Structures are given as C-alpha cells and as structure tokens.
C-alpha cells in the first residue's frame, strides 16, 4: 500500500519513488550511463540491482542480447529501458538540469555523438569489455578496436576544440558525457593512452564525482558467478 501523506488536511497517496533497475556496476556500461543520467537530472531514485542469474542481465553482460533491456527506469508511470529514451525523458522532465546544450548546433551535435555511441563501436565493446576491476597493461588492440578508438578520439577532439571543453559540448556536462564516460573507464582498464585533447577529457571524466562514486561502488560489488567474465579465461 502506498504511503499516505496529508496536505492541507486532505489525505493523499505519496507517489512511489523512481526506480532504476541496473545490471552489474563493474561490468555494465549501459547501467552506468543510465545511472549517470538520472544523477545529472537531479532525479530522486532508488537502485534495484538485478541478480547475475537474471537472464536479461546475464545476456547483456555476455553481449548475447539482441536488445539492451537494462538499465530500466520506472518513473511516474513511465517504464523506459533504452538509454537514449531515458536521456530524452529526463531532459524533458527536468529542463532545469540542462542535460542538453541550449545552443541549437551544440544540441544537435550532442544528439549525433550520443546516437553514434548508442548504436556503434561494436569492436570496442567486444574487444575491451567493461571491467572496472581490471588493468591489462600493453593490451593488444586489433584493427577493429583501433578503428573505433580512432573515431572516438576524433569525436572527443573535434567537440573539445569546437566548444572549448572541458566537457564535450562546452563548460557544462551533457548527455554526451554520460554516454562516453564508460569508454574512458574501458581505456583505463586496457591501458589505452591517447594524447592531446582526449587525454585531458579522460582526466575530466575521471574527476567527475559521480563517476568516482560509481567506481567505488563497483569495487564493493560482489563478483557475479559468471565464468565467461573472467579475463584470464577470455584472453
């Protein structure tokens, strides 16, 4: 039963809290994106972590799902499991958070680079799987992953030069930064060290308090019993 509150002497049902259902903090880049977006919006929400035995969570972590269903945000009657849909919804619901740039061209670029991250870079995802506990020095990058990294570094450099940084679209963080933050953590895990503007952008992301909070929580998270996630078995 919903908790009841009183306003001006009238009993009213308190709205249930928003819930963000996530997968592993250590292994799930999409869960990280959804969580960062909710924090950027200033949304009050509870986190519900799916078990490693949950079929949806397991399929996502092993890159075996045809559709990413986690994270899933439930808020005010909405149920959203696509990260870009979550971003657009929160931007409209909380316009004061300014999750999208105010300037038209910057806003369009934000959508473009966020969409590219959402739909592309398959070689990077499969070759450099998210693992915040890992550090693999001198990791060998195959051609597909190198091409993805070169493209991402170009996006970062171009955005930073056009809009002046320190975030991709200027002085304030945006949806695009939440979309690319997990890439920075993949770079860190697999010893990818870009020069110039991308290196500075990595420092900005790693200093983001919410990113630090996510990393710390990932370190405390119990290790799921999924043998395929063992780096030593995979590489």
ChimeraX attribute file (.defattr): number of C-alpha atoms within 10 A of each C-alpha:
attribute: neighborCount
match mode: 1-to-1
recipient: residues
	/A:1	4
	/A:2	9
	/A:3	9
	/A:4	11
	/A:5	12
	/A:6	10
	/A:7	8
	/A:8	6
	/A:9	7
	/A:10	8
	/A:11	10
	/A:12	13
	/A:13	12
	/A:14	11
	/A:15	12
	/A:16	13
	/A:17	13
	/A:18	19
	/A:19	16
	/A:20	24
	/A:21	20
	/A:22	24
	/A:23	27
	/A:24	26
	/A:25	24
	/A:26	24
	/A:27	21
	/A:28	22
	/A:29	27
	/A:30	26
	/A:31	25
	/A:32	25
	/A:33	25
	/A:34	27
	/A:35	27
	/A:36	21
	/A:37	26
	/A:38	21
	/A:39	14
	/A:40	21
	/A:41	22
	/A:42	13
	/A:43	16
	/A:44	11
	/A:45	17
	/A:46	13
	/A:47	13
	/A:48	14
	/A:49	16
	/A:50	17
	/A:51	14
	/A:52	17
	/A:53	12
	/A:54	10
	/A:55	12
	/A:56	18
	/A:57	23
	/A:58	19
	/A:59	17
	/A:60	21
	/A:61	23
	/A:62	15
	/A:63	15
	/A:64	11
	/A:65	14
	/A:66	8
	/A:67	12
	/A:68	19
	/A:69	20
	/A:70	24
	/A:71	29
	/A:72	23
	/A:73	26
	/A:74	19
	/A:75	19
	/A:76	10
	/A:77	8
	/A:78	12
	/A:79	14
	/A:80	19
	/A:81	20
	/A:82	18
	/A:83	24
	/A:84	19
	/A:85	13
	/A:86	23
	/A:87	27
	/A:88	16
	/A:89	16
	/A:90	21
	/A:91	21
	/A:92	15
	/A:93	12
	/A:94	15
	/A:95	12
	/A:96	10
	/A:97	16
	/A:98	17
	/A:99	25
	/A:100	24
	/A:101	21
	/A:102	9
	/A:103	9
	/A:104	10
	/A:105	11
	/A:106	18
	/A:107	17
	/A:108	13
	/A:109	17
	/A:110	22
	/A:111	18
	/A:112	13
	/A:113	21
	/A:114	22
	/A:115	14
	/A:116	12
	/A:117	16
	/A:118	15
	/A:119	9
	/A:120	12
	/A:121	17
	/A:122	14
	/A:123	17
	/A:124	21
	/A:125	16
	/A:126	13
	/A:127	16
	/A:128	17
	/A:129	21
	/A:130	25
	/A:131	23
	/A:132	22
	/A:133	11
	/A:134	14
	/A:135	14
	/A:136	12
	/A:137	11
	/A:138	9
	/A:139	13
	/A:140	13
	/A:141	15
	/A:142	11
	/A:143	10
	/A:144	14
	/A:145	19
	/A:146	14
	/A:147	15
	/A:148	17
	/A:149	20
	/A:150	12
	/A:151	13
	/A:152	19
	/A:153	19
	/A:154	14
	/A:155	15
	/A:156	24
	/A:157	19
	/A:158	15
	/A:159	22
	/A:160	21
	/A:161	15
	/A:162	12
	/A:163	14
	/A:164	13
	/A:165	20
	/A:166	20
	/A:167	21
	/A:168	28
	/A:169	27
	/A:170	17
	/A:171	13
	/A:172	14
	/A:173	20
	/A:174	24
	/A:175	27
	/A:176	26
	/A:177	24
	/A:178	24
	/A:179	26
	/A:180	21
	/A:181	21
	/A:182	22
	/A:183	22
	/A:184	19
	/A:185	21
	/A:186	21
	/A:187	18
	/A:188	19
	/A:189	20
	/A:190	22
	/A:191	15
	/A:192	19
	/A:193	12
	/A:194	15
	/A:195	9
	/A:196	10
	/A:197	19
	/A:198	20
	/A:199	16
	/A:200	18
	/A:201	23
	/A:202	22
	/A:203	13
	/A:204	16
	/A:205	23
	/A:206	17
	/A:207	11
	/A:208	12
	/A:209	10
	/A:210	16
	/A:211	20
	/A:212	13
	/A:213	10
	/A:214	16
	/A:215	19
	/A:216	14
	/A:217	12
	/A:218	18
	/A:219	13
	/A:220	10
	/A:221	12
	/A:222	10
	/A:223	13
	/A:224	14
	/A:225	10
	/A:226	12
	/A:227	10
	/A:228	11
	/A:229	17
	/A:230	12
	/A:231	12
	/A:232	8
	/A:233	8
	/A:234	9
	/A:235	7
